[in-house]
Amino acid sequence: MSLFDLTGKVAVVTGGSRGIGRAICERMAEHGAKVVVSSRKIEACQEVVEAIKAKGGTAMAVACNIGRKNECQALIDQTIAAWGQVDVMVCNAAINPHFGPAMTMPDEIFDKIMATNIKSNLWLAHMTAPGMAERGGGSIIVVSSIGGFRGSPVLGAYAISKAADMQLVRNLAVEWGPKNVRANAIAPGLIRTDFARALWEDPGIYKKRTKDTPLKRIGEPDEIAGAAVFLASAAGSFMTGQTIVIDGGVLAGPPSRSDDE
């Protein structure tokens, strides 16, 4: 059996209709998982499902607004009703409705970011971890961001939420590790997705980011999906409580002086 084989596994992916989430859905299906594609818009989810089925994979679509606990529970309940279990919970969906200084952000927006980007992940983990434990183990994967490692003058609340996600997986790892339930985060850098379009379509931001990135480019969704497959599979069976940074080398440090000149 391949270390990356997911045959017999059921994976739920929030924010699965586009970008990083879609890439994760497609790659997990390629490796044999039954995949639940979830986002707020069922039509967008169904499009991904059809693409997976066209390649011989197995998938179904379930609409869910992760900011609503009852919809999160319905997502898990429908998955179990259809396929009996959840082996991999990928918490990828997130929001960032405020771009600018934190001083200009209304309290209700801050609360919404915290609830959607952190609390919903805790809900989904708690809804799936007990079942994973009963079956001998499972994997919880939270898509965070390198923003959680750095301060930001325009993405402050988002960055705070992503730092909290990294602590969330550490807590889950300690609480559920004895039951062989693993929890890890992935922290992408700037990836070419619709979610980050305002950043990579801005010529100034794009130029600075690619200049400050050792690989001299931004990332693609598929380059994050591989890490998710690793964390879901036997290949990642001894990893828990960790955050994998995939950023083209941004956090490794700025380019050398010769690169700047």
SULSUL-V609142 format. One record per residue. N is the residue number from 1. RES is the residue in three letters. SS is DSSP state (hx for helix, st for strand, lp for the rest). NEAR is the number of other ideal C-beta (glycine too) atoms within 10 Angstrom. Layout:
n->N res->RES ss->SS near->NEAR
n->N res->RES ss->SS near->NEAR
//
This chain:
n->1 res->MET ss->lp near->7
n->2 res->SER ss->lp near->11
n->3 res->LEU ss->lp near->10
n->4 res->PHE ss->lp near->18
n->5 res->ASP ss->lp near->15
n->6 res->LEU ss->lp near->24
n->7 res->THR ss->lp near->10
n->8 res->GLY ss->lp near->10
n->9 res->LYS ss->lp near->21
n->10 res->VAL ss->st near->22
n->11 res->ALA ss->st near->29
n->12 res->VAL ss->st near->28
n->13 res->VAL ss->st near->33
n->14 res->THR ss->st near->27
n->15 res->GLY ss->lp near->26
n->16 res->GLY ss->lp near->32
n->17 res->SER ss->lp near->26
n->18 res->ARG ss->lp near->19
n->19 res->GLY ss->hx near->21
n->20 res->ILE ss->hx near->28
n->21 res->GLY ss->hx near->30
n->22 res->ARG ss->hx near->26
n->23 res->ALA ss->hx near->24
n->24 res->ILE ss->hx near->31
n->25 res->CYS ss->hx near->33
n->26 res->GLU ss->hx near->22
n->27 res->ARG ss->hx near->23
n->28 res->MET ss->hx near->29
n->29 res->ALA ss->hx near->25
n->30 res->GLU ss->hx near->17
n->31 res->HIS ss->lp near->17
n->32 res->GLY ss->lp near->16
n->33 res->ALA ss->lp near->26
n->34 res->LYS ss->st near->25
n->35 res->VAL ss->st near->30
n->36 res->VAL ss->st near->29
n->37 res->VAL ss->st near->31
n->38 res->SER ss->st near->31
n->39 res->SER ss->st near->25
n->40 res->ARG ss->lp near->17
n->41 res->LYS ss->lp near->13
n->42 res->ILE ss->hx near->16
n->43 res->GLU ss->hx near->10
n->44 res->ALA ss->hx near->16
n->45 res->CYS ss->hx near->27
n->46 res->GLN ss->hx near->16
n->47 res->GLU ss->hx near->16
n->48 res->VAL ss->hx near->25
n->49 res->VAL ss->hx near->23
n->50 res->GLU ss->hx near->11
n->51 res->ALA ss->hx near->16
n->52 res->ILE ss->hx near->22
n->53 res->LYS ss->hx near->13
n->54 res->ALA ss->hx near->8
n->55 res->LYS ss->lp near->9
n->56 res->GLY ss->lp near->8
n->57 res->GLY ss->lp near->20
n->58 res->THR ss->st near->14
n->59 res->ALA ss->st near->24
n->60 res->MET ss->st near->18
n->61 res->ALA ss->st near->21
n->62 res->VAL ss->st near->22
n->63 res->ALA ss->st near->19
n->64 res->CYS ss->lp near->27
n->65 res->ASN ss->lp near->17
n->66 res->ILE ss->lp near->26
n->67 res->GLY ss->lp near->17
n->68 res->ARG ss->lp near->15
n->69 res->LYS ss->hx near->14
n->70 res->ASN ss->hx near->9
n->71 res->GLU ss->hx near->17
n->72 res->CYS ss->hx near->24
n->73 res->GLN ss->hx near->14
n->74 res->ALA ss->hx near->14
n->75 res->LEU ss->hx near->24
n->76 res->ILE ss->hx near->20
n->77 res->ASP ss->hx near->12
n->78 res->GLN ss->hx near->17
n->79 res->THR ss->hx near->23
n->80 res->ILE ss->hx near->16
n->81 res->ALA ss->hx near->8
n->82 res->ALA ss->hx near->12
n->83 res->TRP ss->hx near->17
n->84 res->GLY ss->lp near->11
n->85 res->GLN ss->lp near->16
n->86 res->VAL ss->lp near->24
n->87 res->ASP ss->lp near->22
n->88 res->VAL ss->st near->28
n->89 res->MET ss->st near->30
n->90 res->VAL ss->st near->29
n->91 res->CYS ss->st near->31
n->92 res->ASN ss->lp near->26
n->93 res->ALA ss->lp near->25
n->94 res->ALA ss->lp near->24
n->95 res->ILE ss->lp near->18
n->96 res->ASN ss->lp near->20
n->97 res->PRO ss->lp near->13
n->98 res->HIS ss->lp near->19
n->99 res->PHE ss->lp near->13
n->100 res->GLY ss->lp near->11
n->101 res->PRO ss->lp near->11
n->102 res->ALA ss->hx near->15
n->103 res->MET ss->hx near->6
n->104 res->THR ss->hx near->9
n->105 res->MET ss->lp near->16
n->106 res->PRO ss->lp near->10
n->107 res->ASP ss->hx near->7
n->108 res->GLU ss->hx near->8
n->109 res->ILE ss->hx near->15
n->110 res->PHE ss->hx near->17
n->111 res->ASP ss->hx near->12
n->112 res->LYS ss->hx near->16
n->113 res->ILE ss->hx near->21
n->114 res->MET ss->hx near->14
n->115 res->ALA ss->hx near->17
n->116 res->THR ss->hx near->20
n->117 res->ASN ss->hx near->26
n->118 res->ILE ss->hx near->21
n->119 res->LYS ss->hx near->18
n->120 res->SER ss->hx near->23
n->121 res->ASN ss->hx near->30
n->122 res->LEU ss->hx near->16
n->123 res->TRP ss->hx near->20
n->124 res->LEU ss->hx near->26
n->125 res->ALA ss->hx near->22
n->126 res->HIS ss->hx near->14
n->127 res->MET ss->hx near->20
n->128 res->THR ss->hx near->26
n->129 res->ALA ss->hx near->20
n->130 res->PRO ss->hx near->12
n->131 res->GLY ss->hx near->17
n->132 res->MET ss->hx near->23
n->133 res->ALA ss->hx near->15
n->134 res->GLU ss->hx near->11
n->135 res->ARG ss->lp near->14
n->136 res->GLY ss->lp near->10
n->137 res->GLY ss->lp near->15
n->138 res->GLY ss->st near->27
n->139 res->SER ss->st near->27
n->140 res->ILE ss->st near->29
n->141 res->ILE ss->st near->27
n->142 res->VAL ss->st near->29
n->143 res->VAL ss->st near->26
n->144 res->SER ss->lp near->30
n->145 res->SER ss->lp near->29
n->146 res->ILE ss->hx near->19
n->147 res->GLY ss->hx near->21
n->148 res->GLY ss->hx near->20
n->149 res->PHE ss->hx near->17
n->150 res->ARG ss->lp near->13
n->151 res->GLY ss->lp near->9
n->152 res->SER ss->lp near->14
n->153 res->PRO ss->lp near->8
n->154 res->VAL ss->lp near->13
n->155 res->LEU ss->lp near->20
n->156 res->GLY ss->hx near->19
n->157 res->ALA ss->hx near->20
n->158 res->TYR ss->hx near->21
n->159 res->ALA ss->hx near->21
n->160 res->ILE ss->hx near->20
n->161 res->SER ss->hx near->26
n->162 res->LYS ss->hx near->26
n->163 res->ALA ss->hx near->19
n->164 res->ALA ss->hx near->18
n->165 res->ASP ss->hx near->24
n->166 res->MET ss->hx near->19
n->167 res->GLN ss->hx near->15
n->168 res->LEU ss->hx near->21
n->169 res->VAL ss->hx near->25
n->170 res->ARG ss->hx near->16
n->171 res->ASN ss->hx near->13
n->172 res->LEU ss->hx near->24
n->173 res->ALA ss->hx near->18
n->174 res->VAL ss->hx near->12
n->175 res->GLU ss->hx near->14
n->176 res->TRP ss->hx near->22
n->177 res->GLY ss->hx near->14
n->178 res->PRO ss->hx near->8
n->179 res->LYS ss->hx near->16
n->180 res->ASN ss->lp near->15
n->181 res->VAL ss->st near->25
n->182 res->ARG ss->st near->26
n->183 res->ALA ss->st near->29
n->184 res->ASN ss->st near->26
n->185 res->ALA ss->st near->27
n->186 res->ILE ss->st near->27
n->187 res->ALA ss->st near->24
n->188 res->PRO ss->st near->24
n->189 res->GLY ss->lp near->22
n->190 res->LEU ss->lp near->22
n->191 res->ILE ss->st near->23
n->192 res->ARG ss->lp near->17
n->193 res->THR ss->lp near->22
n->194 res->ASP ss->lp near->9
n->195 res->PHE ss->lp near->17
n->196 res->ALA ss->lp near->20
n->197 res->ARG ss->hx near->11
n->198 res->ALA ss->hx near->11
n->199 res->LEU ss->hx near->18
n->200 res->TRP ss->hx near->17
n->201 res->GLU ss->lp near->10
n->202 res->ASP ss->lp near->12
n->203 res->PRO ss->hx near->8
n->204 res->GLY ss->hx near->7
n->205 res->ILE ss->hx near->15
n->206 res->TYR ss->hx near->15
n->207 res->LYS ss->hx near->10
n->208 res->LYS ss->hx near->11
n->209 res->ARG ss->hx near->20
n->210 res->THR ss->hx near->15
n->211 res->LYS ss->hx near->12
n->212 res->ASP ss->hx near->16
n->213 res->THR ss->lp near->20
n->214 res->PRO ss->lp near->15
n->215 res->LEU ss->lp near->12
n->216 res->LYS ss->lp near->13
n->217 res->ARG ss->lp near->13
n->218 res->ILE ss->lp near->22
n->219 res->GLY ss->st near->22
n->220 res->GLU ss->lp near->14
n->221 res->PRO ss->lp near->19
n->222 res->ASP ss->hx near->14
n->223 res->GLU ss->hx near->17
n->224 res->ILE ss->hx near->25
n->225 res->ALA ss->hx near->21
n->226 res->GLY ss->hx near->15
n->227 res->ALA ss->hx near->21
n->228 res->ALA ss->hx near->28
n->229 res->VAL ss->hx near->22
n->230 res->PHE ss->hx near->19
n->231 res->LEU ss->hx near->25
n->232 res->ALA ss->hx near->28
n->233 res->SER ss->lp near->22
n->234 res->ALA ss->hx near->13
n->235 res->ALA ss->hx near->14
n->236 res->GLY ss->hx near->21
n->237 res->SER ss->lp near->13
n->238 res->PHE ss->lp near->7
n->239 res->MET ss->lp near->15
n->240 res->THR ss->lp near->21
n->241 res->GLY ss->lp near->17
n->242 res->GLN ss->lp near->17
n->243 res->THR ss->st near->21
n->244 res->ILE ss->st near->18
n->245 res->VAL ss->st near->21
n->246 res->ILE ss->st near->17
n->247 res->ASP ss->lp near->21
n->248 res->GLY ss->lp near->23
n->249 res->GLY ss->lp near->15
n->250 res->VAL ss->hx near->21
n->251 res->LEU ss->hx near->12
n->252 res->ALA ss->hx near->10
n->253 res->GLY ss->lp near->9
n->254 res->PRO ss->lp near->12
n->255 res->PRO ss->lp near->13
n->256 res->SER ss->lp near->9
n->257 res->ARG ss->hx near->7
n->258 res->SER ss->hx near->6
n->259 res->ASP ss->hx near->11
n->260 res->ASP ss->hx near->9
n->261 res->GLU ss->lp near->5
//
